Amino acid sequence: MLGTLTIRLDKELERHLDLVCRRSGRTRSAVIRDALRRQLALSRYEDLRRRVMPFAEARGYLVDDDVVKDVS
């Protein structure tokens, strides 16, 4: 079952959305759904990273390069 969501866009954002839709051949709904999925995935990643960082720092992982060094 699909839900409906109404959003307000300023004119510049609306023009940019329409340009993306024309270039990609996708509907506004499809583009917005994809953007929302990406944003929610990024939000989940950032939340997980915040929760894990204290444990990683306790083990000496202070920056991403520390992790890359150990897994490479």
C-alpha positions as CSV (number, residue, x, y, z in Angstrom):
1,M,0.0,0.0,0.0
2,L,1.4,3.4,-0.9
3,G,1.0,6.5,1.2
4,T,0.8,10.1,0.0
5,L,2.9,12.9,1.2
6,T,2.6,16.6,0.3
7,I,5.7,18.7,0.3
8,R,6.3,22.4,-0.5
9,L,9.3,23.3,-2.7
10,D,10.8,26.7,-3.4
11,K,10.9,27.6,-7.1
12,E,14.6,26.9,-7.4
13,L,14.3,23.5,-6.0
14,E,11.3,22.7,-8.1
15,R,13.1,23.8,-11.3
16,H,16.1,21.7,-10.4
17,L,13.8,18.7,-9.7
18,D,12.0,19.1,-13.0
19,L,15.4,19.3,-14.8
20,V,16.5,16.1,-13.2
21,C,13.2,14.4,-14.1
22,R,13.5,15.5,-17.8
23,R,17.1,14.4,-18.1
24,S,16.5,11.0,-16.4
25,G,13.1,10.3,-17.8
26,R,11.7,9.6,-14.3
27,T,8.7,11.0,-12.5
28,R,8.9,13.5,-9.7
29,S,7.7,10.8,-7.3
30,A,10.4,8.4,-8.4
31,V,13.2,11.0,-8.0
32,I,11.9,12.1,-4.6
33,R,11.5,8.5,-3.4
34,D,15.0,7.7,-4.4
35,A,16.4,10.9,-2.8
36,L,14.5,10.1,0.4
37,R,15.8,6.5,0.5
38,R,19.3,7.8,0.1
39,Q,18.9,10.4,2.8
40,L,17.4,7.9,5.2
41,A,20.2,5.4,4.5
42,L,22.8,8.2,5.2
43,S,21.0,9.1,8.4
44,R,21.0,5.4,9.6
45,Y,24.8,5.2,8.7
46,E,25.6,8.4,10.6
47,D,23.6,7.2,13.6
48,L,25.3,3.9,13.7
49,R,28.7,5.5,13.3
50,R,28.0,7.8,16.2
51,R,27.0,4.9,18.4
52,V,30.0,2.8,17.4
53,M,32.7,5.5,17.6
54,P,33.3,5.3,21.3
55,F,34.0,1.5,21.0
56,A,36.3,2.1,18.0
57,E,38.2,4.9,19.7
58,A,38.7,2.7,22.8
59,R,40.4,0.2,20.5
60,G,42.6,2.8,18.8
61,Y,40.6,3.5,15.7
62,L,40.5,7.3,15.6
63,V,40.1,8.0,11.9
64,D,38.9,6.0,8.8
65,D,42.5,5.4,7.7
66,D,43.1,3.4,10.9
67,V,40.4,1.0,9.8
68,V,41.6,0.9,6.2
69,K,45.1,0.1,7.4
70,D,43.9,-2.9,9.4
71,V,41.6,-4.4,6.7
72,S,44.0,-3.8,3.7
